[in-house]
């Protein structure tokens, strides 16, 4: 494999790494030669996937943490620092959603979505900055086209994704002098557990397809490929970008 298209020797952390886009990203980074730390809440999910990866001689480890509880972050940073002393790749993928009208949200629901989708990414990026600087590494934030335009996904979800897009731009400029690149991918509807309830509704699916020039929903592997590219040495001059992975949705006119 050409060095620019290889992640051998790189250490990556993927949050929400056991399902959907996170799982596909983990698999793709492993196949490109990286060692991947999977962070998720469910120990059984982590152990099941680690067994599969290790059976195929892929270098994966796990760390159990609920990143909506930010008190778990210092322990994660300590773990990475002691074992590797650097971090080449951070993929802020963990996310959740509660779809309902704005007037129906409770304060607890607001806090859960904000904490999981936005604060975790900010806090992890901030805490891991020294290790990313040591490696002149990169960050990829998984946002959404809901952060670019109004969707029926809930106002709080859209807020968090728009904020992540702006965090991506700010950090790309602020940390460029440290050799850290920061980009984001913004998917449209992807076939994952998070979207299952929407895509299983025929009326909703028909509407989604009507707004998608490619006339299909995306697959997790298609988002993972974009994330992996942004992590490669081949993408060394790309920073501050929000890459839509949306079958043409974001540019589709009336």
N, C-alpha and C positions, 0 to 999 in steps of 0.2 A: 504494500500500500504506500502511496506517495505520502511523505511526511506532512504536507499541508492538509491531507485528508485523513489524518490519523490522530487518535487521542491517547495513544499508548503512553503510560507514565503519568497521566493526568488523574487527579482526584476530583470527583464530582459529588455534589449533594443535591438530591431531588426530593423536595417536600411533596407529601401526598403521593408517594412513589409506588403505591401498590395497586392503584386503580386507574382506569381511563388513560388520560393523557400522561399522567405521571408514570404509570407502568410502562407505556409504550416508549416514553423518553428514557427511562432506565434501561430498557432492553436495547435501544438504539445506541446509547452511549457505551454500554458494555460491549456491544458488537464492534464498536470503533476502537476498543482497546482501553477505555477508561476504567478506573476502579470507582464504583458508585456506592455512596452511602444513601440508603433508602430511609426516609423519615416518614413515619405514619403512626396513627394512634393504636392500631390493632396488632398486637404481637403475633397472633396466629397468621394473619395475612403476610406479615413480614417473613416469618419463619418458613411459610409454605413457598414463597417466591425465592428466598435465599437457597432453599434446597434445590430448586430447579436450576438456578444460575450456577451454583457450585458444582452440580452434577455435570454441567457443560464447561467446567473450568473457567467460568467467568468470575471476575473479582468483585463481589458485592458483599456489603455488610449492612446491618440494620441498626436503627436507633428508634426506640419507641418514645414518642412525644406527642402531646396535643399542643400544637403551636398556637391555638387560640389562648392558651395559658402561657404568657410570655416569661413566666418564671422558669420554664423548662429550657429556655434558650442558653443561659450561661453554661449549663451542664453539657449541652450539645457542643458548644464552642470549645469548652475544655477538652472534651473527648477528641475532637478533630485536631486540636492544637498538640495534645500529647502524643497522638498516634502518627500524625503526618506532618504537622508543623506548617502546613500550607493548605490552601484550597484553590484549585484551578477553575472550578465551575460551580456556580450556584444557580439552581433552577427553582425559582419561587413559584411553585405550581399549586400548592394547597389552596382549596377554595370551597365555598359552600353558597347556597342560595335558599331563600324562602320567597316564593312567588306570591305576591298579594298586592292589593291596592295600597298606596302610600298611607292612607288614613287608617289602615288596619294594623300597621306594624306596632308591636310593643317595644318598649325601651330595651328589654332583654334581647329581642330578635335583632334590633338595630345593632346592639353591642356585639352579638355573636358574629354577624356578617362582617362588620367593620374589623373586628379583632382577627377573624380567621383570614379574610381576603387581603386586608391592607396592612394592619399593624404588624402581623407576623412577617410580612415581606420587608417592611421598613426595619423592624427590629433585628431580623436576621442579617440583612445587608449591613446594617450599622455594626453589629457585633462581630461579623466575620470580615469586616474591612481589613484588619491587619493581616489576616491569613490570605485574603485575596490579593492584597498588595505584595506580599512575599512572593506570590506566584505570578504576578501580573496577569491575573485571571479575568474571568468574565462572569456576568450575571445575565440570566434571561428570565424575565418576568412573564408569566402566563396571564394575560389580561383577557380582553374580549372586545368584539365589535360593539358590545353594549356600552363600552367606555368611549365610543366614537359617535354614536347616534342613539336615538331613543328606540328601545325595544320593549317588548312585553315581558321582560325578565325581572322587573321590580326596580324601583328607583334606587334602593340602597345598593344592590348589586352593581348597577350602572355607575353609581358614585365611586365605589371602591375600584372598579376597573379603570375609570377615567383618572382617578388619583394615581393608580399604578403606572398608567401611561406617562403622566407628568413626572412621577418619581424617576422613571426610566430616563427621561430627557435630562432632568436635573443632575442625576448621578453620573450620566455619561459625560457631561461637561465638567462637573466638579472633580471626578476621579480620573479623568483622562491622563492627567500629568503623573498619576501613580501607575499607569499602564493597565488600568482596569477598564474593560469595555462593558457597556450596559445596553441591552436591547430588550425588546418585548415581542411576543407573538400574540396576536389578537384573533382568536378563532370565532367563527360563526357557529352554527349548530353542528356538534360533533357527537357521534354515537358513543356515549359514555353513561355510566350510572347516574350522573347528575342531570342528564337530559332525557332519561328514559321515560319519565312521566309525560313529557311534552311530545316526544316523537311517537309515542304509542297512541296518541290521539289523532285520528285521521284528519280532522279539520285543521288542527294545528300543523300537522305535517304537510298538508296540501298548501297551506299558506306559506310555510317556510320554503318549500320547493318553488313556489311561484315567485319568490323574491330572490332565488338563487339561480344565476345564469347557467351553472353547470347541472342544475336540476337533480341534485342529490345532496345528502348530508355528508359531512366529512368523517374520516376515520381517525382514531387516535394516532396511528402511525404517520399520518400525513402532517399532523402538527408536530409530532416528535422529530420528523425529518427536518423541519424548519428550525426547531430548537437546536438540534445537533449541528446543523450547518453554522449557526451563529456562534457555536462554541469552538469550531474548528480553526486552526491556524489560517486556513484558506479565507476566513472572514475577518482577518486581522485589522482591516481598515474600516470596518462597519461598526458604528456605535451610535446610540441615541435614536435608533429606528424602531418604529412600531410596524411589524410585518403582519398584515392581515392574512389569515389562512381561512378563506371564506367562500371559495367557489365563485368569487366575483360579486358577492353581496354588496360590499361597501361602495362599489362604483356603479351599481346598477341604477339607472335612471327610471323615470316614469314610463 
